[in-house]
Amino acid sequence: METAHPPLDPLHSADDHASDRYDLLPLEVPVKLVSILGVLVVNAFIAIRTTVLLRRGAIQPALAMWVFFTIAVAGSLSTYLMDGGFGLTDNILNSADLILCSYVAVAILMFGDRSTRFSRFDLGCLAAVVAILVFWAFTRQHASTNLLIQAILVISYAPVVHRLWTSDVNTESFAVWAALLLAPIFSLLSSKGTLATLYAVRAIACTGGLMILMARAELRGRRSRQPDPE
């Protein structure tokens, strides 16, 4: 006697019903896990490497830039969460960056030399940061403010860009900034929403541009050390 089978849904083919068995293990889960772990591992490396280099006196990162990052990243994450109803892991780069930037700023305060302190140029950039945060406090326009905060995060590069552009010495670590470039690439695998994607793309563009300036400073330094031909 043959066993009766339930009728198939007329709106779906047999192949559709067979594929339903595999929906219990969607590809999205391992991809998101790889993305989250990738960002966290890279940021942990950045924190450790930065601490080691600071204590050796091998780098002089701009304190102002990392203070800007901390303020702007906190505002970016807050407006992202309020605007779209997303969770912390939906914009893992922004979430992990808040911890990283706060840590690096404290590390620079503890181990950095006087060249890493605030200058008049840095204070001008800080004023721009505060102005946009005041705008958000009054308007509560989360999406618009998030976009303006991305501008803050671009402004945050100004101190180190100014330093690298006018100097023949590269004061930054290529390993650290290469990791800062890798983290947003990982995050794009799990980013949800336009604002999360924009955050990662902005980070890739700014970090890539800064590394070009670092290479330029290295090249200028090597040329300046070469003896003049007689």
C-alpha positions in Angstrom: 0.0 0.0 0.0 1.5 3.3 -1.0 1.9 6.1 1.5 -0.1 9.2 0.8 1.8 12.4 0.3 0.4 15.9 1.1 -0.4 17.8 -2.1 2.0 20.4 -3.2 1.2 24.1 -3.1 0.0 24.9 -6.6 1.9 28.3 -6.4 5.2 26.6 -5.9 7.1 24.0 -7.9 8.6 20.8 -6.5 12.0 22.4 -6.6 10.8 25.2 -4.4 9.5 22.8 -1.8 12.8 20.9 -1.9 14.8 24.0 -1.4 12.8 25.0 1.7 14.7 22.3 3.7 17.9 24.3 3.3 16.4 27.6 4.5 17.2 26.5 8.1 20.8 27.2 7.4 20.8 30.5 5.4 24.1 31.7 4.0 23.4 35.1 5.7 24.3 33.7 9.1 27.9 32.5 8.5 28.6 35.6 6.3 27.4 37.9 9.1 29.4 36.0 11.6 32.6 36.2 9.5 32.0 39.9 9.0 31.5 40.6 12.7 34.5 38.5 13.8 36.6 40.0 11.1 35.9 43.6 12.2 36.5 42.7 15.9 39.8 40.9 15.2 41.1 43.7 13.0 40.1 46.4 15.6 41.8 44.4 18.4 45.0 44.2 16.3 44.8 48.0 15.7 44.5 48.7 19.5 47.3 46.4 20.4 49.6 47.6 17.6 48.9 51.2 18.3 49.7 50.8 22.0 53.0 49.0 21.3 54.1 51.7 18.8 53.1 54.5 21.1 55.1 53.1 24.0 58.1 52.7 21.7 57.8 56.3 20.6 57.7 55.0 17.0 54.5 56.9 16.0 53.0 60.3 16.9 49.3 60.1 16.0 47.2 63.2 16.3 45.2 63.2 19.5 42.7 65.7 18.1 41.9 63.3 15.2 41.1 60.4 17.6 39.0 62.7 19.9 37.1 63.7 16.8 36.6 60.1 15.9 35.3 59.2 19.3 32.7 62.1 19.3 31.6 61.6 15.7 31.4 57.8 15.9 29.3 58.0 19.0 26.9 60.4 17.3 26.9 58.3 14.1 25.9 55.2 16.0 23.3 56.9 18.0 21.6 58.5 15.0 21.8 55.2 13.0 20.1 53.2 15.8 17.4 55.9 16.3 16.6 56.3 12.6 16.3 52.8 11.3 15.4 50.6 14.3 18.6 48.5 13.7 20.8 46.7 16.2 24.5 47.2 17.1 25.6 44.3 14.9 23.8 45.7 11.9 26.5 48.4 11.7 29.3 46.4 13.4 32.1 48.8 12.1 30.4 51.8 13.8 29.8 49.8 17.0 33.4 48.5 17.2 34.9 51.8 16.2 33.4 53.5 19.2 35.3 51.2 21.6 38.5 51.4 19.4 38.5 55.2 19.1 37.9 55.8 22.8 40.8 53.4 23.6 43.2 54.9 21.2 42.5 58.5 22.4 43.2 57.4 26.0 46.4 55.6 24.9 47.6 58.7 23.1 47.0 60.8 26.3 48.9 58.3 28.4 51.8 57.4 26.1 52.0 60.2 23.4 54.5 63.0 23.3 53.7 66.7 23.1 53.4 66.7 19.3 50.2 64.7 19.7 48.4 67.4 21.7 45.9 69.9 20.5 47.0 72.8 18.2 45.1 75.9 17.1 44.3 74.1 13.8 42.9 71.1 15.8 40.7 73.3 17.9 39.2 74.9 14.8 38.2 71.4 13.6 36.8 70.6 17.0 34.5 73.7 16.8 33.1 72.3 13.5 32.3 69.0 15.2 30.5 70.7 18.1 28.4 72.8 15.7 27.0 69.8 13.9 26.2 68.0 17.2 24.4 71.2 18.4 22.3 71.1 15.2 21.2 67.5 16.0 20.4 68.4 19.6 17.9 71.1 18.4 16.5 69.4 15.3 16.5 65.7 16.2 16.7 64.9 12.5 18.5 61.6 12.8 19.2 60.7 9.1 20.2 64.2 8.2 22.5 64.5 11.2 24.1 61.1 10.4 25.0 62.4 7.0 26.5 65.5 8.6 28.4 63.3 11.0 30.0 61.6 8.1 31.3 65.0 7.2 32.7 65.3 10.8 34.5 62.0 10.2 36.1 63.5 7.1 37.0 66.6 9.0 38.5 64.4 11.7 41.3 63.5 9.3 42.3 67.2 8.9 45.0 67.3 11.7 46.9 64.3 10.4 46.4 65.3 6.7 47.8 68.8 7.5 50.7 67.2 9.3 51.6 64.8 6.5 51.1 67.3 3.8 53.6 69.8 5.3 56.1 67.3 6.6 58.8 65.1 5.1 58.3 62.5 7.9 55.6 59.9 8.0 54.3 59.9 11.6 51.7 57.1 11.1 51.9 53.3 10.9 51.2 51.6 7.6 50.2 48.4 9.4 47.6 50.2 11.6 46.1 52.1 8.7 46.1 49.1 6.4 44.0 47.3 9.2 41.8 50.4 9.3 41.2 49.9 5.6 40.5 46.2 6.0 37.9 46.5 8.8 35.3 48.4 6.7 35.7 45.9 3.9 34.7 43.1 6.3 31.8 45.2 7.7 30.2 45.6 4.2 29.4 41.9 4.3 26.9 42.5 7.2 25.9 46.2 6.9 22.2 46.9 7.0 20.7 50.1 5.7 22.1 52.9 3.6 23.7 54.7 6.5 25.7 51.7 7.6 27.0 51.2 4.0 27.8 54.9 3.7 29.8 54.7 7.0 31.9 51.8 5.6 32.4 53.4 2.2 33.4 56.7 3.7 36.0 54.9 5.9 37.5 53.1 3.0 37.8 56.3 0.9 39.3 58.4 3.7 41.7 55.7 4.9 42.9 55.0 1.4 43.5 58.7 0.7 45.4 59.0 4.0 47.7 56.1 3.1 48.5 57.8 -0.2 49.6 60.9 1.8 51.7 58.6 4.1 53.4 57.2 1.1 54.0 60.7 -0.3 55.6 61.8 3.0 57.8 58.7 3.0 59.0 59.4 -0.5 59.7 63.1 0.3 61.7 62.0 3.3 63.8 59.7 1.3 64.5 62.3 -1.3 65.5 64.9 1.3 68.0 62.5 2.8 69.7 61.8 -0.5 73.0 63.8 -0.9 72.9 66.6 -3.5 74.9 65.7 -6.6 78.2 67.7 -6.9 
